[in-house]
Amino acid sequence: MPLDTSMFEGIRVNRPATERRADGFGSRRSVKKAYQAAWLVNAIRLIDLTTLAGDDTRGKVHRLCAKARNPLASHIREGLDLGNMPLTVGAVCVYPTMVPHAVEALDGSGIPVASVATGFPAGLMPLHLRLAEIEWTVAQGAHEIDIVITREHVLTGNWQALYDEIMAMREACGDAHLKVILATGELGTLSKVYAASMVAMQAGADFIKTSTGKEGVNATLPVSLTMVRALRDYGALTGHKIGFKPAGGIKSAKEALQWQVLMKEELGRPWLEPDLFRFGASSMLGDIERQLEHHVTGRYAASHRHAMS
Ligand SMILES: O=C[C@H](O)COP(=O)(O)O
């Protein structure tokens, strides 16, 4: 849709109220035993299993993809009585040059390959190079592209420039899904986070995503609540459902429960499915597997037993 600043200008997000509401997601509800196991199994389906490190190699990506195909050890699957239920992560997320390795390792699995692009994580490269990076990465076989925005456009309130940039990236993606990373830890205020979320959706984002994982402050519940309310308002005004991806620093099974409660309470059941919700996480699956093993066996394994992610 065209840029419509009236959808966010003049909206001020009340931080103390946002923080109070966000506090409740961790404390008001407590899901236990079989219910907790079910929510954790669901969280696995929602993970963009990620490696974004300078020492990524073909071997490391192949190991990650093997885990993506079989996220739980067989004795845990059996203990949970999952039978033949297919269970994989939502996607595997890598740097552009690792995409061919992920495509190769996930062949036939149906698991999409996501890639960051556009000069991730800072994005401070000429626009034509960022667009060329998207096109190159899609040509390597990526199904989903996680782009970063120019934070300066948000900090200076240059909404037209932000809209034009994301729109150009949307076009460069072709059929690939576009996730727009706002890098909220660098945007200053929750009101800016709300406005940037709206611009990203107006410019054609399939998902809005909190963080790269490389900022000083990454995914938090108050920021997520702000983005989710923007999603809700955008849906009410346009009829379009947009996805949400919190990412960066989400490591524990407990957090997997908190974010799912947030989505269920704020947006409802459709946002507990991988087409509308993903966790960007490089190291949460290990803790989820550990908690599920405890549920099944009554014992905790040492965390190094679940070292991979
Ligand atoms: O998009 C995914 C993030 O980079 C993952 O961040 P993390 O390594 O803190 O889990």
The ligand as an ORCA input file, in Angstrom:
! r2SCAN-3c Opt
* xyz 0 1
  O      18.066    -13.760     13.723
  C      18.547    -14.387     14.617
  C      19.465    -13.867     15.614
  O      20.654    -13.461     15.056
  C      19.720    -14.903     16.643
  O      20.290    -14.313     17.760
  P      20.896    -15.219     18.933
  O      22.193    -15.753     18.390
  O      21.078    -14.285     20.073
  O      19.936    -16.324     19.223
*
